[in-house]
């Protein structure tokens, strides 16, 4: 369904367009977790479960991807199936949209890519797993996610940064760029697969309404950055630091030895950590993704209620 208010090359699913027309809560979801992050059939199962988790909170999910020469804001179930089964799918960050469209390729959007598209579609809440950041293998290898977080005003719900990264350097970059890092019911930064460590967040908030109020004030003051909301992985599914750290270090050493970098690095590291932890890291990843979709749905509903009061 074409939406005349959207820029060229964008289109909205009917469910998303209806929610927008009625000012109902919306949550953007990325698609690289479907196309590059998880094996089949877990990728499709997870995509459906995340959408259902958003709906269960009273919000409408909008999974974003490139299909049929369009930046799609919201996918039907058959389109999710198509994306999950596709063999040749580009990984879409900020630089890659025009390439995918001009080459008529399918595309799964990263955190940065999803933020760009969601913002253009006027969606303010986004749920993901872990953001990208500064890689351990090279301090010059910095995810475009950090640039997007510095420049695009959205509420981004995550489980911190992927723990395969240099977490202190990633937090330092976010501080330099003025991105608030909110700990949801935690005083320290969540570490993706693992429970929060010792790195501090910039502020702890304990309810979705508090998060919405903070973000509203942040943007009202004229700041243009995202607000990063970090929620720990459910404790019962967490991978202990003692299990995660050696696997991540070994995966990093292997990546360096094999000369793996760029957009191939993160998928390689996550896959090797999964193998080295006998699948525990993937189980934690699935749990945190669904958990973040739940929180994002609650935040979107709280934002909608606040907007109605302010109208």
TORVO-380933 format. One line per field, with one value per residue (C-alpha): residue number from 1; residue in three letters; x, y, z. Coordinates in nm, 4 decimals. Example, Ala and Ser with C-alpha at 12.3 -4.5 7.8 and 13.67 -1.06 7.14 Angstrom:
2
i = 1; 2
aa = ALA; SER
u = 1.2300; 1.3670
v = -0.4500; -0.1060
w = 0.7800; 0.7140
***
This chain:
311
i = 1; 2; 3; 4; 5; 6; 7; 8; 9; 10; 11; 12; 13; 14; 15; 16; 17; 18; 19; 20; 21; 22; 23; 24; 25; 26; 27; 28; 29; 30; 31; 32; 33; 34; 35; 36; 37; 38; 39; 40; 41; 42; 43; 44; 45; 46; 47; 48; 49; 50; 51; 52; 53; 54; 55; 56; 57; 58; 59; 60; 61; 62; 63; 64; 65; 66; 67; 68; 69; 70; 71; 72; 73; 74; 75; 76; 77; 78; 79; 80; 81; 82; 83; 84; 85; 86; 87; 88; 89; 90; 91; 92; 93; 94; 95; 96; 97; 98; 99; 100; 101; 102; 103; 104; 105; 106; 107; 108; 109; 110; 111; 112; 113; 114; 115; 116; 117; 118; 119; 120; 121; 122; 123; 124; 125; 126; 127; 128; 129; 130; 131; 132; 133; 134; 135; 136; 137; 138; 139; 140; 141; 142; 143; 144; 145; 146; 147; 148; 149; 150; 151; 152; 153; 154; 155; 156; 157; 158; 159; 160; 161; 162; 163; 164; 165; 166; 167; 168; 169; 170; 171; 172; 173; 174; 175; 176; 177; 178; 179; 180; 181; 182; 183; 184; 185; 186; 187; 188; 189; 190; 191; 192; 193; 194; 195; 196; 197; 198; 199; 200; 201; 202; 203; 204; 205; 206; 207; 208; 209; 210; 211; 212; 213; 214; 215; 216; 217; 218; 219; 220; 221; 222; 223; 224; 225; 226; 227; 228; 229; 230; 231; 232; 233; 234; 235; 236; 237; 238; 239; 240; 241; 242; 243; 244; 245; 246; 247; 248; 249; 250; 251; 252; 253; 254; 255; 256; 257; 258; 259; 260; 261; 262; 263; 264; 265; 266; 267; 268; 269; 270; 271; 272; 273; 274; 275; 276; 277; 278; 279; 280; 281; 282; 283; 284; 285; 286; 287; 288; 289; 290; 291; 292; 293; 294; 295; 296; 297; 298; 299; 300; 301; 302; 303; 304; 305; 306; 307; 308; 309; 310; 311
aa = UNK; UNK; UNK; UNK; UNK; UNK; UNK; UNK; UNK; UNK; UNK; UNK; UNK; UNK; UNK; UNK; UNK; UNK; UNK; UNK; UNK; UNK; UNK; UNK; UNK; UNK; UNK; UNK; UNK; UNK; UNK; UNK; UNK; UNK; UNK; UNK; UNK; UNK; UNK; UNK; UNK; UNK; UNK; UNK; UNK; UNK; UNK; UNK; UNK; UNK; UNK; UNK; UNK; UNK; UNK; UNK; UNK; UNK; UNK; UNK; UNK; UNK; UNK; UNK; UNK; UNK; UNK; UNK; UNK; UNK; UNK; UNK; UNK; UNK; UNK; UNK; UNK; UNK; UNK; UNK; UNK; UNK; UNK; UNK; UNK; UNK; UNK; UNK; UNK; UNK; UNK; UNK; UNK; UNK; UNK; UNK; UNK; UNK; UNK; UNK; UNK; UNK; UNK; UNK; UNK; UNK; UNK; UNK; UNK; UNK; UNK; UNK; UNK; UNK; UNK; UNK; UNK; UNK; UNK; UNK; UNK; UNK; UNK; UNK; UNK; UNK; UNK; UNK; UNK; UNK; UNK; UNK; UNK; UNK; UNK; UNK; UNK; UNK; UNK; UNK; UNK; UNK; UNK; UNK; UNK; UNK; UNK; UNK; UNK; UNK; UNK; UNK; UNK; UNK; UNK; UNK; UNK; UNK; UNK; UNK; UNK; UNK; UNK; UNK; UNK; UNK; UNK; UNK; UNK; UNK; UNK; UNK; UNK; UNK; UNK; UNK; UNK; UNK; UNK; UNK; UNK; UNK; UNK; UNK; UNK; UNK; UNK; UNK; UNK; UNK; UNK; UNK; UNK; UNK; UNK; UNK; UNK; UNK; UNK; UNK; UNK; UNK; UNK; UNK; UNK; UNK; UNK; UNK; UNK; UNK; UNK; UNK; UNK; UNK; UNK; UNK; UNK; UNK; UNK; UNK; UNK; UNK; UNK; UNK; UNK; UNK; UNK; UNK; UNK; UNK; UNK; UNK; UNK; UNK; UNK; UNK; UNK; UNK; UNK; UNK; UNK; UNK; UNK; UNK; UNK; UNK; UNK; UNK; UNK; UNK; UNK; UNK; UNK; UNK; UNK; UNK; UNK; UNK; UNK; UNK; UNK; UNK; UNK; UNK; UNK; UNK; UNK; UNK; UNK; UNK; UNK; UNK; UNK; UNK; UNK; UNK; UNK; UNK; UNK; UNK; UNK; UNK; UNK; UNK; UNK; UNK; UNK; UNK; UNK; UNK; UNK; UNK; UNK; UNK; UNK; UNK; UNK; UNK; UNK; UNK; UNK; UNK; UNK; UNK; UNK; UNK; UNK; UNK; UNK; UNK; UNK
u = 0.0000; 0.1450; 0.1327; 0.1351; 0.3062; 0.6105; 0.9192; 0.9843; 1.0709; 0.8847; 0.5631; 0.3608; 0.1816; -0.1934; -0.1741; 0.0954; -0.0797; -0.3996; -0.2162; -0.0520; -0.3822; -0.5342; -0.2248; -0.1914; 0.1362; 0.3912; 0.7196; 0.9822; 1.1679; 1.4864; 1.5229; 1.8943; 1.8194; 1.6008; 1.8336; 2.1787; 2.1503; 1.9764; 1.9633; 1.6453; 1.3854; 1.4643; 1.4785; 1.1152; 0.9948; 1.1709; 1.0339; 0.6802; 0.7342; 0.8751; 0.5770; 0.3403; 0.5236; 0.4654; 0.0979; 0.0452; 0.1314; -0.1271; 0.1109; 0.1517; 0.4796; 0.6498; 0.9261; 1.1369; 1.3106; 1.3702; 1.1388; 1.0339; 1.2289; 1.0571; 1.1633; 0.8829; 0.7479; 0.5745; 0.5616; 0.2829; 0.3393; 0.4009; 0.6600; 0.8315; 0.8428; 0.9896; 1.2582; 1.3470; 1.3847; 1.5757; 1.9302; 2.0702; 1.9859; 2.1943; 2.2732; 2.1367; 2.3041; 2.2946; 2.5141; 2.3353; 1.9776; 2.0435; 2.2590; 1.9851; 1.7190; 1.9263; 2.0328; 1.6772; 1.7949; 1.6219; 1.7604; 1.7620; 1.7995; 2.0535; 1.9980; 2.1158; 1.9179; 1.6022; 1.6383; 1.6725; 1.3655; 1.1536; 1.2322; 1.1340; 0.8065; 0.7589; 0.7905; 0.9603; 1.0156; 1.2413; 1.3288; 1.6457; 1.8837; 2.2211; 2.3547; 2.6810; 2.9761; 3.3555; 3.5156; 3.7920; 3.9748; 4.0265; 3.9346; 3.8799; 3.6015; 3.3075; 2.9501; 2.7271; 2.4758; 2.6637; 2.6375; 2.2645; 2.2161; 2.3941; 2.1769; 1.8304; 1.5807; 1.4246; 1.3770; 1.5905; 1.5356; 1.8247; 2.0201; 2.3201; 2.5892; 2.6900; 2.9382; 3.1789; 3.2620; 3.4849; 3.2149; 3.4071; 3.5052; 3.1484; 3.0096; 3.2784; 3.1742; 2.8085; 2.9018; 3.1095; 2.8152; 2.5711; 2.3550; 2.1761; 2.2204; 1.9256; 1.9378; 1.5916; 1.5724; 1.9521; 2.2350; 2.4950; 2.5214; 2.3714; 2.6212; 2.3999; 2.4168; 2.5448; 2.4075; 2.5066; 2.8705; 3.0358; 3.0078; 2.7646; 2.4693; 2.4031; 2.0660; 1.8455; 1.4697; 1.2235; 0.9003; 0.8034; 0.6292; 0.9519; 1.1402; 0.8869; 0.8941; 1.2752; 1.2859; 1.0203; 1.2204; 1.5460; 1.3986; 1.2050; 1.5375; 1.6496; 1.8717; 1.8579; 2.0120; 1.8376; 1.7669; 1.9187; 1.7170; 1.9155; 1.7420; 1.9309; 1.8744; 1.6249; 1.8377; 1.7265; 1.8517; 2.1726; 2.5103; 2.7539; 3.0574; 3.2759; 3.1194; 3.0927; 3.4355; 3.6586; 3.4300; 3.4291; 3.8068; 3.8618; 3.6179; 3.7982; 4.1378; 4.0021; 3.8555; 4.1907; 4.3759; 4.1367; 4.1309; 3.7548; 3.6231; 3.3553; 2.9953; 3.1066; 3.2728; 2.9726; 2.7899; 3.1145; 3.1763; 2.8186; 2.8179; 3.1489; 3.0356; 2.7192; 2.9306; 3.1759; 2.8967; 2.6965; 2.4110; 2.3680; 2.4459; 2.1748; 1.9174; 2.0071; 1.9866; 1.6364; 1.5207; 1.6555; 1.5084; 1.1582; 1.2083; 1.3068; 1.0036; 0.7807; 0.9420; 0.9308; 0.5593; 0.5009; 0.7024; 0.5110; 0.1806; 0.3066; 0.4161; 0.0759; -0.1006; 0.1256; 0.0645; -0.3119; -0.2906; -0.0797; -0.3103
v = 0.0000; 0.3316; 0.6152; 0.9587; 1.1159; 0.8881; 0.9752; 0.8050; 0.4332; 0.3847; 0.1912; 0.0957; -0.2278; -0.1790; -0.2551; 0.0072; 0.2691; 0.2146; 0.2550; 0.5762; 0.7213; 0.6593; 0.7716; 0.4254; 0.3018; 0.1572; -0.0304; -0.0693; -0.4006; -0.4722; -0.7488; -0.8398; -1.0685; -1.2589; -1.2405; -1.2547; -1.3099; -1.6427; -1.9782; -2.1263; -2.1961; -1.9935; -1.6724; -1.6906; -1.8166; -1.5282; -1.2687; -1.3863; -1.4031; -1.0488; -0.9151; -1.1022; -0.9678; -0.6121; -0.6797; -0.8325; -0.4933; -0.3120; -0.1778; -0.2491; -0.4010; -0.2651; -0.4974; -0.3049; -0.4497; -0.3889; -0.5947; -0.5471; -0.2219; -0.0631; 0.0207; -0.1643; -0.0350; -0.3440; -0.6910; -0.9441; -1.2959; -1.4244; -1.1513; -1.2529; -1.6082; -1.4886; -1.2849; -1.5682; -1.8164; -1.5921; -1.6924; -1.3620; -1.0720; -0.7587; -0.6267; -0.2714; -0.0009; 0.3698; 0.3491; 0.0497; 0.1593; 0.3019; 0.0021; -0.2457; -0.0463; 0.0128; -0.3537; -0.4787; -0.6794; -0.7913; -0.6218; -0.6841; -0.3609; -0.3223; -0.1083; 0.2009; 0.1120; 0.0446; 0.3698; 0.5669; 0.4092; 0.4185; 0.7844; 0.8689; 0.6876; 0.8854; 0.5851; 0.6804; 0.3446; 0.0627; -0.2758; -0.4655; -0.7127; -0.5496; -0.2422; -0.2389; -0.0427; -0.0252; -0.3581; -0.5113; -0.6219; -0.2627; 0.0662; 0.2029; -0.0517; 0.1426; 0.0434; 0.2865; 0.2154; 0.4655; 0.7373; 0.6711; 0.6857; 1.0214; 1.1717; 1.0117; 1.0981; 0.7654; 0.5484; 0.2397; -0.0596; -0.3050; -0.5370; -0.3054; -0.3473; -0.6868; -0.8262; -0.9274; -0.5544; -0.3209; -0.2113; 0.0667; 0.2246; 0.1933; 0.3691; 0.6359; 0.7016; 0.7319; 0.9752; 1.1845; 1.2029; 1.2995; 0.9867; 0.9157; 0.5531; 0.4612; 0.1513; 0.0006; -0.1221; -0.1478; 0.0832; -0.0804; -0.1441; -0.4730; -0.6920; -0.8610; -1.2384; -1.1795; -1.0023; -0.6361; -0.5843; -0.2890; -0.0225; 0.2527; 0.3810; 0.7546; 0.7221; 0.4510; 0.4598; 0.1987; 0.2425; 0.2945; 0.6208; 0.7572; 0.6661; 0.8450; 1.1539; 1.1653; 1.1263; 1.3937; 1.6393; 1.5451; 1.6244; 1.9302; 2.0814; 2.0573; 1.7492; 1.5310; 1.2067; 0.8816; 0.7731; 0.4287; 0.2135; -0.0857; -0.3849; -0.6904; -1.0351; -1.2348; -1.3751; -1.7344; -1.7247; -1.5266; -1.6621; -1.6147; -1.3955; -1.6970; -1.8816; -1.5880; -1.4234; -1.7133; -1.7899; -1.4259; -1.4003; -1.7159; -1.5981; -1.2629; -1.4275; -1.6477; -1.3471; -1.1690; -1.4770; -1.5196; -1.1495; -1.1204; -0.7632; -0.5217; -0.6394; -1.0044; -0.9637; -0.9500; -1.2501; -1.4520; -1.3662; -1.4413; -1.7731; -1.8825; -1.7828; -1.9868; -2.2882; -2.2452; -2.2179; -2.5136; -2.2887; -2.1127; -1.7724; -1.8120; -1.9125; -1.6011; -1.3927; -1.5201; -1.4477; -1.0926; -1.0082; -1.1068; -0.9330; -0.6110; -0.6292; -0.6489; -0.3419; -0.1470; -0.2239; -0.0916; 0.2231; 0.2853; 0.2560; 0.4932; 0.7408; 0.7234; 0.7910; 1.0882; 1.2316; 1.2008; 1.3880; 1.6626; 1.7059
w = 0.0000; -0.1077; 0.1416; -0.0252; 0.2770; 0.2463; 0.0403; -0.2952; -0.2811; 0.0485; 0.1005; 0.4086; 0.4868; 0.5266; 0.9007; 0.9537; 0.7404; 0.9388; 1.2702; 1.1453; 1.0251; 1.3690; 1.5670; 1.7225; 1.8799; 1.6382; 1.6872; 1.4142; 1.3893; 1.1957; 0.9385; 0.9392; 1.2318; 0.9819; 0.6822; 0.8403; 1.2147; 1.2640; 1.0824; 0.9376; 1.0714; 1.3856; 1.1821; 1.0717; 1.4095; 1.5828; 1.3390; 1.4059; 1.7821; 1.7948; 1.6010; 1.8321; 2.1386; 2.0133; 1.9386; 2.2831; 2.4372; 2.2227; 1.9558; 1.5840; 1.4603; 1.1486; 1.0310; 0.7784; 0.4722; 0.1020; -0.1178; -0.4804; -0.5215; -0.2221; 0.1322; 0.3049; 0.6354; 0.7683; 0.6136; 0.5702; 0.7005; 0.3485; 0.2980; 0.6227; 0.4891; 0.1613; 0.3343; 0.5726; 0.2870; 0.0438; -0.0496; -0.1801; 0.0474; 0.0939; 0.4415; 0.4411; 0.6445; 0.5611; 0.2515; 0.1004; 0.0246; -0.3207; -0.4137; -0.3243; -0.5078; -0.8200; -0.8350; -0.7630; -0.4620; -0.1447; 0.1647; 0.5395; 0.7367; 1.0174; 1.3273; 1.1372; 0.8265; 1.0247; 1.2183; 0.8955; 0.7365; 1.0530; 1.1100; 0.7518; 0.8183; 1.1429; 1.3747; 1.7013; 1.8801; 1.7600; 1.9139; 1.8313; 1.9963; 2.0529; 1.8757; 1.6831; 1.8104; 1.8167; 1.7266; 1.9353; 1.6215; 1.5028; 1.6678; 1.3163; 1.2586; 1.4014; 1.3286; 1.1402; 1.4170; 1.6341; 1.3685; 1.3363; 1.7124; 1.7208; 1.4451; 1.4383; 1.7160; 1.8117; 2.1183; 2.0554; 2.2846; 2.3011; 2.5307; 2.5215; 2.2571; 2.1225; 2.3732; 2.0941; 2.0745; 2.2729; 2.5168; 2.7005; 2.3660; 2.2390; 2.5468; 2.5177; 2.1566; 2.2598; 2.5373; 2.2964; 2.0555; 2.3308; 2.3143; 2.6449; 2.7524; 2.9734; 3.1900; 3.2171; 3.5770; 3.5847; 3.6937; 3.4716; 3.1000; 2.9774; 2.7936; 2.5340; 2.6031; 2.9574; 3.2667; 3.3156; 3.4088; 3.5823; 3.3102; 3.4158; 3.2162; 3.2036; 3.3804; 3.5281; 3.4653; 3.5843; 3.3858; 3.0205; 3.1159; 3.2680; 2.9516; 2.7315; 2.9519; 2.9421; 2.5631; 2.5161; 2.7244; 2.5494; 2.2079; 2.3287; 2.4322; 2.0703; 2.0843; 1.7741; 1.8975; 1.9734; 2.3292; 2.3819; 2.6232; 2.7483; 2.9054; 3.0364; 2.8896; 3.1020; 3.3881; 3.3364; 2.9753; 3.0304; 2.9286; 3.2153; 3.1571; 3.2368; 2.9432; 2.7034; 2.7436; 2.6289; 2.3348; 2.2258; 2.2580; 2.0531; 1.7856; 1.7694; 1.7284; 1.4495; 1.2690; 1.2823; 1.1617; 0.8687; 0.7772; 0.8235; 0.8490; 0.7352; 0.7206; 0.7411; 1.0807; 1.3144; 1.1583; 1.1728; 1.5384; 1.6458; 1.4610; 1.6157; 1.9654; 1.9100; 1.8107; 2.0955; 2.3563; 2.2203; 2.1156; 2.4517; 2.3020; 2.0378; 2.2980; 2.4965; 2.1782; 2.0991; 2.4544; 2.4630; 2.1219; 2.2330; 2.5681; 2.3930; 2.1629; 2.4725; 2.6308; 2.3032; 2.2730; 2.6237; 2.5493; 2.2249; 2.4123; 2.6839; 2.4161; 2.2480; 2.5797; 2.6496; 2.3049; 2.3538; 2.6849; 2.5288; 2.2277
***
